[in-house]
């Protein structure tokens, strides 16, 4: 039987879970977990997504993930494929690392977002030595929320969950959030959890989240970038000799990947004279240019409507 299509929506937040195949651990040591967090950071930044919570355990992981309009499957494929390459090289093996495809559920309400956040942060109770001290587990974002450790990776956006509580005072938020997480750990059932939410949640956001529209027309993206960088027409995309044009091609490829939702093959069809593997390298270079150069960052933000 064909497998059921994944439920996705451009403006969705997700609870994501990935497991290892049954015969071995997904993370054999702390370095493996640190490497996976670094990959999440790279692709979160590259595709302008947000991560609200995480917990990495030995044989599985949980993410509270906001795609912000990007395709969740492409995000997880990029992240997990890069981890498989690392894992198989490190442990001199071949084959699958993750059990089938990742699981994902769309989170549709504020109550559900809070429940998932607390559920993920309570997962560390099953790690030896951390029952009752879940906030001290170093591969969970719980301690970041409570301020007991810094987010050295720069991975977690705490503002969304903070916005669901009726306080602007951070110390008050920490206490109320910790009380909520502990309360969920005690009461367990989803029905009981939702009944307890009325005291913690307000209907009106203090902060918020913004969706980046990812349905841009490729030719218009190329024309806009060309006007900003080359002051020429679309034919400039065919040139390869000039460094500025090479950078232009890389930035176009990255922007089409991120804002048009195109696959590498689809980008190749729009750019011509480029292979799929070459397109992947171009996209990576385009992201590096944006990260390094304020001019590229400004153009991207204009196209994406970030900060508008």
Sine and cosine of phi, psi and omega as CSV:
sin_phi,cos_phi,sin_psi,cos_psi,sin_omega,cos_omega
0.00,0.00,0.64,-0.77,0.07,-1.00
-0.92,0.39,0.59,-0.81,-0.03,-1.00
-0.96,0.26,0.46,-0.89,-0.04,-1.00
-0.91,0.42,0.68,-0.73,0.02,-1.00
-0.90,0.43,0.62,-0.78,0.01,-1.00
-0.94,0.35,0.68,-0.73,0.05,-1.00
-0.98,0.21,0.85,-0.52,-0.03,-1.00
-0.65,-0.76,0.43,-0.90,0.05,-1.00
-0.46,-0.89,0.63,-0.78,-0.07,-1.00
-0.86,0.52,-0.48,0.88,-0.07,-1.00
-0.96,-0.29,0.37,0.93,-0.14,-0.99
-1.00,0.03,0.45,-0.89,0.26,-0.97
-0.95,-0.30,0.57,-0.82,-0.12,-0.99
-0.80,-0.60,0.52,-0.85,0.32,-0.95
-0.98,-0.17,0.89,-0.46,-0.07,-1.00
-0.92,-0.40,0.67,-0.74,0.11,-0.99
-0.72,-0.69,0.70,-0.71,0.07,-1.00
-0.81,-0.58,0.66,-0.75,0.05,-1.00
-0.85,-0.53,0.42,-0.91,0.11,-0.99
-0.99,0.17,0.32,-0.95,0.18,-0.98
-0.90,0.44,0.39,-0.92,-0.31,-0.95
-0.91,0.41,-0.42,0.91,-0.19,-0.98
-1.00,0.06,-0.07,1.00,0.00,-1.00
-0.44,-0.90,0.13,-0.99,-0.04,-1.00
-0.99,0.13,0.56,-0.83,0.07,-1.00
-0.95,0.30,-0.61,0.79,0.05,-1.00
-0.81,-0.59,0.90,-0.45,-0.05,-1.00
-1.00,0.03,-0.37,0.93,0.03,-1.00
-0.45,-0.89,0.05,-1.00,-0.04,-1.00
-0.91,0.41,-0.51,0.86,0.03,-1.00
-0.89,0.46,-0.61,0.79,0.05,-1.00
-0.89,0.46,-0.69,0.73,0.01,-1.00
-0.91,0.42,-0.66,0.75,0.02,-1.00
-0.90,0.44,-0.61,0.79,0.01,-1.00
-0.92,0.40,-0.65,0.76,0.01,-1.00
-0.91,0.42,-0.64,0.77,0.04,-1.00
-0.89,0.46,-0.61,0.79,0.04,-1.00
-0.91,0.42,-0.60,0.80,0.07,-1.00
-0.91,0.42,-0.68,0.73,0.05,-1.00
-0.85,0.52,-0.68,0.73,0.02,-1.00
-0.88,0.48,-0.71,0.70,-0.03,-1.00
-0.87,0.49,-0.76,0.65,-0.09,-1.00
-0.98,0.20,-0.46,0.89,0.13,-0.99
-0.88,0.48,-0.73,0.68,0.02,-1.00
-0.93,0.37,-0.67,0.74,-0.07,-1.00
-0.89,0.46,-0.66,0.75,-0.08,-1.00
-0.96,-0.27,0.17,0.99,0.11,-0.99
0.84,0.54,0.75,0.66,0.08,-1.00
-0.97,-0.26,0.01,-1.00,0.04,-1.00
-0.72,-0.69,0.58,-0.81,0.09,-1.00
-0.88,-0.48,0.86,-0.52,-0.06,-1.00
-1.00,-0.09,-0.40,0.92,0.03,-1.00
-0.28,-0.96,0.44,-0.90,0.09,-1.00
-0.48,-0.88,0.40,-0.92,0.19,-0.98
-0.47,-0.88,0.86,-0.51,0.02,-1.00
-0.97,-0.26,0.86,-0.50,0.07,-1.00
-0.93,-0.36,0.07,-1.00,-0.14,-0.99
-0.89,0.45,-0.62,0.78,-0.09,-1.00
-0.90,-0.44,0.04,1.00,0.05,-1.00
-0.32,-0.95,0.11,-0.99,0.00,-1.00
-0.55,-0.83,0.41,-0.91,0.07,-1.00
-0.82,-0.58,0.62,-0.78,0.09,-1.00
-0.74,-0.67,0.64,-0.76,0.21,-0.98
-0.97,-0.24,0.97,-0.23,-0.31,-0.95
-0.84,-0.54,0.77,-0.64,0.09,-1.00
-0.94,-0.34,0.94,-0.33,-0.05,-1.00
-0.94,0.34,-0.35,0.94,-0.02,-1.00
0.77,0.64,0.65,0.76,0.05,-1.00
1.00,-0.09,-0.22,0.97,0.02,-1.00
-0.99,0.16,0.30,-0.95,-0.02,-1.00
-0.98,0.19,0.89,-0.46,-0.07,-1.00
-0.89,0.46,-0.56,0.83,0.00,-1.00
-0.92,0.40,-0.64,0.76,0.02,-1.00
-0.93,0.38,-0.60,0.80,0.04,-1.00
-0.88,0.47,-0.77,0.64,-0.05,-1.00
-0.93,0.36,-0.57,0.82,0.05,-1.00
-0.89,0.45,-0.70,0.71,0.02,-1.00
-0.88,0.48,-0.74,0.68,-0.06,-1.00
-0.92,0.40,-0.76,0.65,-0.09,-1.00
-0.96,0.30,-0.55,0.83,0.06,-1.00
-0.90,0.44,-0.67,0.74,0.04,-1.00
-0.90,0.44,-0.61,0.79,0.02,-1.00
-0.93,0.36,-0.63,0.78,0.03,-1.00
-0.87,0.48,-0.67,0.74,0.04,-1.00
-0.86,0.50,-0.72,0.69,0.02,-1.00
-0.88,0.47,-0.74,0.67,-0.09,-1.00
-0.90,0.44,-0.74,0.67,-0.04,-1.00
-0.92,0.39,-0.58,0.81,0.05,-1.00
-0.93,0.37,-0.69,0.73,-0.04,-1.00
-0.90,0.43,-0.65,0.76,-0.10,-1.00
-0.96,-0.26,0.24,0.97,0.11,-0.99
0.78,0.63,0.82,0.57,-0.02,-1.00
-0.69,-0.72,0.10,-0.99,0.04,-1.00
-0.72,-0.69,0.29,-0.96,0.12,-0.99
0.99,-0.17,-0.20,-0.98,-0.09,-1.00
-0.95,0.32,0.49,-0.87,0.12,-0.99
-0.90,-0.44,-0.66,0.75,-0.01,-1.00
-1.00,-0.04,0.55,-0.83,0.01,-1.00
-0.98,0.20,0.96,-0.29,0.00,-1.00
0.79,0.62,-0.52,-0.85,0.03,-1.00
-1.00,-0.01,0.33,-0.95,-0.02,-1.00
-0.93,0.38,0.43,-0.90,0.08,-1.00
-1.00,-0.05,0.61,-0.79,0.05,-1.00
-0.56,-0.83,0.61,-0.79,0.08,-1.00
-0.75,-0.66,0.72,-0.69,0.04,-1.00
-0.96,0.28,0.72,-0.70,0.03,-1.00
-0.98,-0.20,0.89,-0.46,-0.23,-0.97
-0.95,-0.31,-0.16,0.99,-0.05,-1.00
-0.69,-0.72,0.29,-0.96,0.08,-1.00
-0.88,0.48,-0.67,0.75,0.00,-1.00
-0.87,0.50,-0.68,0.73,0.01,-1.00
-0.91,0.41,-0.64,0.77,0.05,-1.00
-0.87,0.50,-0.69,0.72,0.02,-1.00
-0.91,0.41,-0.67,0.74,0.00,-1.00
-0.88,0.48,-0.71,0.71,0.01,-1.00
-0.91,0.42,-0.68,0.74,0.02,-1.00
-0.85,0.53,-0.74,0.67,0.00,-1.00
-0.92,0.39,-0.65,0.76,0.00,-1.00
-0.86,0.51,-0.72,0.70,0.00,-1.00
-0.88,0.47,-0.69,0.72,-0.05,-1.00
-0.95,0.30,-0.32,0.95,0.07,-1.00
-0.99,0.10,-0.16,0.99,-0.06,-1.00
-0.88,0.47,-0.46,0.89,-0.04,-1.00
-0.92,0.39,-0.18,0.98,0.02,-1.00
-0.88,0.47,-0.39,0.92,-0.02,-1.00
-1.00,0.03,-0.07,1.00,0.05,-1.00
-1.00,0.07,0.75,-0.66,-0.04,-1.00
-0.82,0.57,0.80,-0.61,0.05,-1.00
1.00,-0.03,-0.09,1.00,-0.07,-1.00
-0.90,-0.44,0.04,1.00,0.08,-1.00
-0.90,0.45,0.84,-0.55,-0.07,-1.00
0.99,0.11,-0.13,0.99,0.03,-1.00
-0.75,-0.66,0.62,0.78,-0.10,-0.99
-0.85,0.53,-0.52,0.85,-0.04,-1.00
-0.93,0.36,-0.25,0.97,0.00,-1.00
-1.00,-0.02,-0.16,0.99,0.00,-1.00
-0.91,0.41,0.84,-0.54,-0.17,-0.98
-0.96,0.27,-0.23,0.97,-0.02,-1.00
-0.93,-0.37,0.55,0.83,0.14,-0.99
-0.75,-0.66,0.46,-0.89,0.01,-1.00
-1.00,0.08,0.01,1.00,-0.05,-1.00
-0.84,0.54,-0.74,0.67,-0.01,-1.00
-0.88,0.47,-0.50,0.87,0.06,-1.00
-0.92,0.39,-0.68,0.73,0.03,-1.00
-0.88,0.48,-0.61,0.79,-0.05,-1.00
-1.00,0.03,-0.05,1.00,0.05,-1.00
0.97,0.24,0.27,0.96,0.00,-1.00
-1.00,0.08,-0.25,0.97,0.14,-0.99
-0.48,-0.88,0.37,-0.93,-0.04,-1.00
-1.00,0.05,0.44,-0.90,0.08,-1.00
-1.00,0.09,0.99,0.17,-0.09,-1.00
-0.91,0.41,-0.43,0.91,0.02,-1.00
-0.99,0.16,-0.39,0.92,-0.08,-1.00
0.96,0.30,0.66,0.75,-0.17,-0.99
-0.99,-0.17,-0.59,0.80,-0.25,-0.97
-0.98,-0.18,0.72,-0.70,0.14,-0.99
-0.98,-0.19,0.95,-0.30,-0.03,-1.00
-1.00,0.01,-0.14,0.99,-0.16,-0.99
-0.92,0.40,-0.56,0.83,-0.05,-1.00
-0.92,0.40,-0.77,0.64,0.02,-1.00
-0.90,0.44,-0.63,0.78,0.04,-1.00
-0.86,0.50,-0.59,0.81,-0.04,-1.00
-0.93,0.37,-0.29,0.96,-0.03,-1.00
-1.00,0.10,-0.09,1.00,0.05,-1.00
-0.96,-0.27,0.53,-0.85,-0.11,-0.99
-1.00,0.08,0.84,0.55,0.05,-1.00
-0.45,-0.89,0.57,-0.82,0.12,-0.99
-0.97,-0.23,-0.12,0.99,0.02,-1.00
-1.00,0.09,0.84,-0.54,-0.14,-0.99
-0.92,0.38,-0.61,0.79,0.00,-1.00
-0.90,0.43,-0.62,0.79,0.05,-1.00
-0.92,0.40,-0.65,0.76,0.06,-1.00
-0.86,0.52,-0.72,0.70,-0.03,-1.00
-0.84,0.55,-0.73,0.69,-0.02,-1.00
-0.90,0.43,-0.73,0.69,-0.07,-1.00
-0.92,0.38,-0.62,0.79,0.00,-1.00
-0.93,0.37,-0.69,0.73,0.01,-1.00
-0.89,0.45,-0.66,0.75,0.05,-1.00
-0.87,0.50,-0.66,0.75,-0.01,-1.00
-0.91,0.42,-0.71,0.70,-0.01,-1.00
-0.89,0.46,-0.70,0.71,0.02,-1.00
-0.90,0.43,-0.63,0.78,0.00,-1.00
-0.89,0.45,-0.66,0.75,0.02,-1.00
-0.90,0.43,-0.61,0.79,0.02,-1.00
-0.87,0.49,-0.56,0.83,-0.05,-1.00
-0.99,0.15,-0.68,0.73,-0.13,-0.99
-1.00,0.04,-0.43,0.90,0.20,-0.98
0.97,0.23,-0.91,0.40,-0.21,-0.98
-0.95,0.30,0.52,-0.85,-0.02,-1.00
-0.88,0.47,-0.65,0.76,0.00,-1.00
-0.88,0.47,-0.71,0.71,0.01,-1.00
-0.92,0.40,-0.60,0.80,0.02,-1.00
-0.87,0.49,-0.73,0.69,-0.05,-1.00
-0.91,0.42,-0.56,0.83,0.05,-1.00
-0.91,0.42,-0.52,0.85,-0.03,-1.00
-0.98,0.18,-0.18,0.98,-0.12,-0.99
-0.96,0.29,-0.39,0.92,-0.10,-0.99
-0.87,0.50,-0.46,0.89,0.02,-1.00
-0.99,0.14,-0.31,0.95,-0.10,-1.00
-0.98,-0.22,-0.43,0.90,-0.20,-0.98
-0.93,-0.37,0.67,-0.74,0.15,-0.99
-0.96,-0.29,0.48,-0.88,0.01,-1.00
-0.95,0.30,-0.46,0.89,-0.08,-1.00
-0.99,-0.12,0.75,-0.66,0.01,-1.00
-0.97,0.25,0.60,-0.80,0.23,-0.97
-1.00,0.06,-0.74,0.67,0.11,-0.99
-0.97,-0.25,-0.34,-0.94,0.01,-1.00
-0.12,-0.99,-0.07,-1.00,0.02,-1.00
-0.75,-0.66,0.53,-0.85,-0.01,-1.00
-0.87,-0.48,0.71,-0.71,0.05,-1.00
-1.00,0.01,0.72,-0.69,0.10,-0.99
-1.00,-0.02,0.83,-0.55,0.02,-1.00
-0.94,0.35,0.78,-0.63,-0.08,-1.00
-0.92,-0.40,0.36,0.93,-0.08,-1.00
-0.94,-0.34,0.51,0.86,0.01,-1.00
-0.91,0.42,0.51,-0.86,0.05,-1.00
-0.99,0.12,0.83,-0.56,-0.09,-1.00
-0.79,0.61,-0.71,0.70,-0.04,-1.00
-0.89,0.46,-0.56,0.83,0.02,-1.00
-0.95,0.30,-0.58,0.81,0.08,-1.00
-0.89,0.46,-0.73,0.68,0.00,-1.00
-0.88,0.48,-0.70,0.72,-0.02,-1.00
-0.89,0.45,-0.65,0.76,-0.02,-1.00
-0.91,0.41,-0.73,0.69,0.00,-1.00
-0.91,0.41,-0.64,0.77,0.03,-1.00
-0.87,0.50,-0.70,0.72,0.00,-1.00
-0.89,0.46,-0.60,0.80,-0.04,-1.00
-0.98,0.21,-0.59,0.81,-0.12,-0.99
-0.98,-0.20,-0.61,0.79,-0.14,-0.99
-0.91,-0.42,-0.32,0.95,-0.07,-1.00
0.84,0.54,0.59,0.81,-0.02,-1.00
-0.74,-0.67,-0.01,-1.00,0.04,-1.00
-1.00,0.05,-0.07,-1.00,-0.10,-1.00
-0.90,0.44,-0.42,0.91,-0.05,-1.00
-0.88,0.47,-0.31,0.95,-0.01,-1.00
-0.89,0.45,-0.37,0.93,-0.03,-1.00
-0.92,0.40,-0.29,0.96,-0.03,-1.00
-1.00,0.10,-0.28,0.96,-0.08,-1.00
-0.98,0.18,0.47,-0.88,-0.05,-1.00
-0.71,-0.70,-0.11,0.99,-0.17,-0.99
-0.99,0.13,-0.62,0.79,-0.10,-1.00
-0.99,0.12,0.70,-0.72,-0.03,-1.00
-0.86,0.51,-0.67,0.75,0.00,-1.00
-0.87,0.50,-0.61,0.79,-0.01,-1.00
-0.96,0.29,-0.59,0.81,0.06,-1.00
-0.88,0.47,-0.69,0.73,0.05,-1.00
-0.90,0.43,-0.62,0.78,0.03,-1.00
-0.86,0.50,-0.71,0.70,0.02,-1.00
-0.88,0.47,-0.67,0.74,0.00,-1.00
-0.90,0.43,-0.68,0.73,-0.02,-1.00
-0.93,0.36,-0.60,0.80,0.08,-1.00
-0.89,0.46,-0.70,0.71,-0.01,-1.00
-0.87,0.49,-0.73,0.68,0.01,-1.00
-0.88,0.47,-0.70,0.71,-0.05,-1.00
-0.92,0.39,-0.62,0.78,0.06,-1.00
-0.91,0.41,-0.58,0.81,0.05,-1.00
-0.91,0.42,-0.69,0.73,-0.14,-0.99
-1.00,0.09,-0.62,0.78,-0.12,-0.99
-0.96,-0.28,-0.28,0.96,0.04,-1.00
-0.97,-0.24,-0.18,0.98,0.01,-1.00
0.94,0.35,0.48,0.88,-0.07,-1.00
-1.00,0.05,0.55,-0.84,0.18,-0.98
-0.97,0.24,0.19,-0.98,0.03,-1.00
-0.87,0.49,-0.63,0.77,0.01,-1.00
-0.90,0.43,-0.64,0.77,0.02,-1.00
-0.93,0.38,-0.58,0.81,0.07,-1.00
-0.91,0.42,-0.66,0.75,0.04,-1.00
-0.85,0.53,-0.64,0.77,-0.01,-1.00
-0.91,0.42,-0.47,0.88,0.00,-1.00
-1.00,0.02,-0.38,0.92,-0.09,-1.00
-0.97,-0.25,-0.44,0.90,0.02,-1.00
0.93,0.37,0.39,-0.92,0.12,-0.99
0.78,0.63,0.70,0.71,-0.01,-1.00
-0.46,-0.89,0.64,-0.77,0.03,-1.00
-1.00,-0.02,0.21,-0.98,0.02,-1.00
-0.89,0.45,-0.70,0.71,0.03,-1.00
-0.90,0.43,-0.62,0.78,0.06,-1.00
-0.90,0.43,-0.57,0.82,0.02,-1.00
-0.91,0.41,-0.64,0.77,0.04,-1.00
-0.87,0.49,-0.68,0.73,0.03,-1.00
-0.91,0.41,-0.64,0.77,0.03,-1.00
-0.88,0.47,-0.69,0.72,0.00,-1.00
-0.88,0.48,-0.66,0.75,0.03,-1.00
-0.89,0.45,-0.67,0.74,0.03,-1.00
-0.91,0.41,-0.62,0.78,0.03,-1.00
-0.88,0.48,-0.65,0.76,0.05,-1.00
-0.91,0.42,-0.66,0.75,0.02,-1.00
-0.88,0.47,-0.64,0.77,0.03,-1.00
-0.88,0.48,-0.69,0.73,-0.01,-1.00
-0.92,0.40,-0.61,0.79,-0.01,-1.00
-0.94,0.34,-0.47,0.88,-0.09,-1.00
-1.00,-0.08,-0.43,0.90,-0.23,-0.97
-0.82,-0.57,0.85,-0.52,-0.03,-1.00
-0.89,0.45,-0.51,0.86,0.00,-1.00
-0.89,0.45,-0.72,0.70,0.02,-1.00
-0.92,0.39,-0.65,0.76,0.02,-1.00
-0.88,0.48,-0.67,0.74,-0.01,-1.00
-0.90,0.44,-0.68,0.74,0.01,-1.00
-0.89,0.45,-0.69,0.73,0.02,-1.00
-0.87,0.49,-0.71,0.70,-0.04,-1.00
-0.92,0.40,-0.55,0.83,0.08,-1.00
-0.89,0.45,-0.70,0.72,0.01,-1.00
-0.92,0.39,-0.64,0.77,-0.06,-1.00
-0.99,0.16,-0.27,0.96,-0.04,-1.00
0.96,0.27,0.36,0.93,0.01,-1.00
-0.97,0.26,0.77,-0.63,0.03,-1.00
0.99,0.17,0.03,1.00,-0.01,-1.00
-0.97,0.24,0.00,0.00,0.00,0.00
